[in-house]
């Protein structure tokens, strides 16, 4: 009987040892998985939350580890650079980044290059000339044509105003590639229509509360504004609150950019005319998918375009 108990105890100990070894092996495999880091401008914006969802879906389907980090505000380039430097120290397999500064982030890209970590640029282009001069490079760019998006918005406004009216503009961060590109396309189309007058154009730094304050001041200085183009939906939504406070809901045509959930709801209600959609979920999904392909030494195109389109109530 004693011998039987000893054998049973021995078998139990052996089982626990083997179980622990297997757990250690599984933990080792998990820790050794390819790790893709995604550095976004912020996670306080629905656009980037959708992008994160797409990235997570791709990571799950490809069975890779995903790290998503971002600064609290889109204007905090220094924080984004610090995040990239920390990820380099952690020796991640690849870094996807939506740059908060097209030039300011170049130092981080170069450091990743030196560490042999591939960098994928998403949504906002980096200054290629300055990057090349710094001896850096990136693996691929995944994003929409923001210049074309600006043209689409302007042409829609011109059409709705029958080629004649006063327009205001809420710009993005000055010197930021995304906002600059959208403005460039907008102005290209507007300049073809001499009876469309841009009576005010000012930055609201991508933020909803600033969109409210800046457009409130614009309305006070220019009561006869017929339409507004905001370079992103957050500023457009803030401006709509200012329009409502002035009792002008329905009197001013509002066109945004990004087609985030709140903007789509406003379009459905008829409070907002349109928004240019970039499909951030697809950007996030494709970015992680291509990062994994690069890690596994597959060739990817230098540029991967994402569809852009105008969302209106009729289209929805």
QUISULLIN-V628575 format. One record per pair of residues at least 6 apart in sequence whose ideal C-beta (glycine too) atoms are under 7 Angstrom apart, sorted by the first residue. I is the first residue (numbers start at 1). GAP is how many residues later the second one is. D is the distance in Angstrom with one decimal. If there is no record, write none. Layout:
# QUISULLIN-V628575
i gap d
I GAP D
I GAP D
This chain:
# QUISULLIN-V628575
i gap d
33 31 5.9
33 32 4.7
34 30 4.6
34 31 7.0
34 59 4.5
34 258 6.4
34 261 5.1
35 29 6.9
35 30 4.4
35 32 6.4
35 57 4.6
35 58 5.0
36 23 6.5
36 28 5.6
36 30 5.5
36 57 6.3
36 58 5.2
36 60 6.6
36 252 5.4
36 255 4.7
36 256 6.7
37 30 4.5
37 50 4.6
37 55 4.4
37 58 4.8
37 59 7.0
38 17 5.1
38 28 6.5
38 29 7.0
38 30 4.7
38 58 4.6
39 30 5.7
39 31 6.7
39 41 6.1
39 44 5.4
39 45 5.8
39 56 6.4
39 58 4.3
40 8 4.6
40 11 6.5
40 12 6.9
40 28 6.8
40 30 4.1
40 58 5.2
41 7 6.3
41 29 6.3
41 33 4.4
41 57 5.1
41 59 4.9
42 6 5.9
42 28 5.1
42 29 6.0
42 30 6.5
42 31 6.1
42 32 4.9
43 6 6.3
43 9 6.8
43 27 4.8
44 28 6.5
45 189 6.2
46 214 4.0
46 215 5.4
46 216 6.7
47 211 4.7
47 213 5.4
47 233 5.0
48 22 6.8
48 232 6.9
50 230 4.3
50 231 4.7
51 229 4.0
51 230 6.7
51 232 5.5
51 233 3.9
52 16 5.3
52 232 6.1
53 228 5.8
53 231 6.7
54 226 6.9
54 227 3.8
54 228 6.1
54 229 6.6
54 230 3.1
54 231 3.8
55 11 6.1
55 13 6.6
55 229 3.7
55 230 6.7
55 232 6.4
55 233 4.8
56 10 6.1
57 228 5.7
58 227 4.5
58 230 3.8
58 231 4.9
59 7 3.7
59 229 5.4
62 227 6.8
62 230 5.1
64 228 5.7
66 222 6.6
67 25 6.6
69 14 4.9
71 8 3.8
71 9 5.2
71 29 6.9
74 26 5.8
74 99 7.0
74 132 5.0
75 25 6.9
75 98 6.0
75 130 6.0
76 24 6.7
77 23 4.5
77 24 4.1
77 27 4.4
77 28 6.6
80 20 4.9
80 25 6.6
81 23 7.0
81 24 6.1
81 26 6.6
81 27 4.9
84 11 6.5
84 13 6.7
84 24 3.8
84 28 6.8
85 23 6.4
85 26 6.4
87 8 5.9
88 23 5.7
88 24 5.6
88 27 5.0
88 29 6.2
92 25 6.5
93 202 4.9
94 23 6.4
94 24 4.8
94 26 6.7
94 197 4.1
94 200 6.1
94 201 5.5
95 17 5.7
95 22 5.9
95 24 5.1
96 24 4.5
96 26 5.4
96 191 4.4
96 192 6.7
96 195 5.7
97 8 6.9
97 22 6.6
97 24 6.4
97 25 6.6
98 24 4.9
98 25 4.5
98 26 5.5
99 6 4.4
99 22 6.7
99 25 4.9
99 27 5.4
102 22 6.7
102 23 6.4
102 24 5.3
102 25 4.6
102 74 6.8
102 75 4.0
103 24 4.7
103 27 5.3
105 21 6.6
106 20 6.8
106 21 6.9
106 24 5.8
106 25 5.2
106 28 5.4
106 30 6.2
109 10 5.1
109 17 6.8
109 22 6.4
109 27 4.9
109 29 6.2
110 24 5.4
110 25 6.4
110 26 4.0
112 7 4.9
113 23 5.2
113 24 6.3
118 21 4.5
118 176 4.9
119 19 4.8
119 20 6.2
120 18 6.8
120 19 5.3
120 20 5.5
120 22 6.5
120 167 5.6
120 170 6.3
120 171 5.5
121 17 5.0
121 20 4.7
122 20 5.0
122 21 6.1
122 161 5.7
122 165 4.8
123 20 4.7
123 55 7.0
123 160 5.9
124 53 5.3
124 54 4.6
125 16 6.2
125 52 4.9
126 12 6.5
131 6 6.9
139 155 5.3
139 161 6.8
140 150 6.0
140 160 5.1
140 161 6.3
140 162 5.8
140 163 6.6
140 164 6.0
141 162 5.0
142 141 5.7
142 144 5.3
142 145 5.0
142 148 6.7
142 162 4.6
142 164 6.6
143 140 6.4
143 163 5.9
144 134 4.5
144 162 4.8
144 164 4.3
145 160 6.8
145 163 6.0
146 32 5.6
146 35 3.6
146 36 4.9
146 39 6.9
147 34 4.8
147 37 5.3
147 38 3.9
148 37 5.9
148 160 6.1
149 33 5.9
149 36 6.3
149 108 6.3
149 127 4.4
149 159 5.2
150 31 6.9
150 32 4.1
150 33 6.2
150 34 6.3
150 35 2.7
150 36 3.8
151 34 4.1
151 37 6.0
151 38 4.6
152 124 5.7
152 158 5.2
153 33 6.0
153 76 5.4
153 102 5.0
153 104 6.6
153 123 5.5
154 32 4.5
154 35 3.5
154 36 5.0
154 75 6.9
155 34 5.2
156 99 6.2
156 118 5.7
156 154 5.9
157 10 6.3
157 70 4.9
157 72 6.3
157 96 6.5
157 98 5.9
158 31 6.9
158 35 5.1
158 38 5.9
160 93 5.5
160 113 6.7
161 35 6.8
161 65 5.8
161 66 6.0
163 30 5.5
163 32 5.5
163 33 6.8
164 31 4.3
164 32 7.0
165 31 6.2
165 61 3.7
165 62 6.1
166 31 5.3
166 33 4.8
166 56 6.7
166 58 5.5
166 59 5.3
166 60 5.0
167 29 6.0
167 30 6.9
167 31 5.2
167 32 6.9
167 59 6.7
167 60 4.8
167 62 6.5
168 31 6.2
168 32 4.5
168 50 5.1
168 54 6.8
168 57 4.9
168 60 4.9
169 29 6.1
169 32 4.0
169 60 5.2
170 32 6.9
170 34 4.7
170 41 5.8
170 44 6.3
170 45 6.5
170 58 6.8
170 60 4.1
170 61 6.3
170 65 4.3
170 69 6.2
171 8 5.7
171 12 6.1
171 30 6.2
171 31 6.4
171 32 4.4
171 60 5.6
172 6 6.1
172 7 2.4
172 31 6.8
172 34 5.4
172 59 4.4
172 60 6.4
173 6 5.8
173 30 6.7
173 32 5.5
173 33 6.2
174 29 5.7
179 52 4.9
182 49 4.8
182 75 6.1
183 48 6.7
186 43 6.0
190 6 5.5
190 8 6.5
199 23 4.7
199 26 6.5
200 18 4.5
200 21 6.8
200 22 5.6
202 12 5.5
202 16 7.0
204 6 4.0
204 7 4.5
204 10 4.5
204 31 4.4
204 34 6.9
206 26 5.4
206 28 6.0
206 29 6.5
207 27 6.1
207 28 6.9
208 26 4.5
208 27 6.9
208 29 5.5
208 30 4.0
209 29 6.1
210 25 7.0
210 28 6.7
211 19 6.5
211 23 6.5
211 24 3.5
211 25 6.7
211 26 6.8
211 27 2.7
211 28 4.8
212 26 3.9
212 27 6.7
212 29 5.0
212 30 4.9
215 13 6.9
215 23 7.0
215 24 3.8
215 27 4.5
216 26 4.1
218 7 6.8
219 6 6.4
219 23 6.4
219 27 5.5
225 27 5.8
226 26 6.7
226 27 6.5
227 25 6.5
227 26 3.9
228 11 5.7
228 24 6.0
228 26 5.0
228 27 7.0
229 26 5.2
230 6 3.6
230 9 6.0
230 26 5.0
230 27 6.8
231 26 5.6
232 24 6.6
232 25 5.2
232 26 5.4
233 23 4.0
233 24 6.4
233 25 4.6
233 26 7.0
233 27 4.7
233 30 4.0
233 42 5.7
236 18 5.6
236 20 3.4
236 27 6.6
236 36 6.6
237 25 5.8
237 26 6.5
237 29 6.9
239 15 6.6
240 14 5.9
240 26 6.5
240 31 6.0
240 32 6.4
243 6 5.7
243 9 5.5
249 22 6.3
253 20 4.9
254 18 4.8
254 19 5.7
255 18 5.6
255 19 5.0
255 20 6.8
256 7 5.2
256 16 6.5
256 19 4.1
257 18 6.2
257 19 4.6
258 17 6.4
258 20 6.0
259 16 4.2
259 17 6.8
259 18 3.6
259 52 4.6
263 9 6.0
263 12 4.7
264 47 6.7
264 52 6.8
266 6 3.8
267 7 6.7
267 8 6.6
267 44 6.4
267 45 6.7
267 46 5.3
267 49 6.3
268 45 6.4
268 48 6.2
270 43 6.4
273 39 6.9
274 36 5.5
274 37 6.2
274 38 4.6
275 36 5.2
276 32 6.4
276 34 5.7
277 31 6.9
277 32 5.3
277 34 4.8
278 28 6.5
278 30 5.8
279 27 5.6
279 28 5.9
282 24 5.6
283 23 5.4
286 18 6.1
290 10 4.9
290 14 6.6
293 7 5.5
294 6 5.9
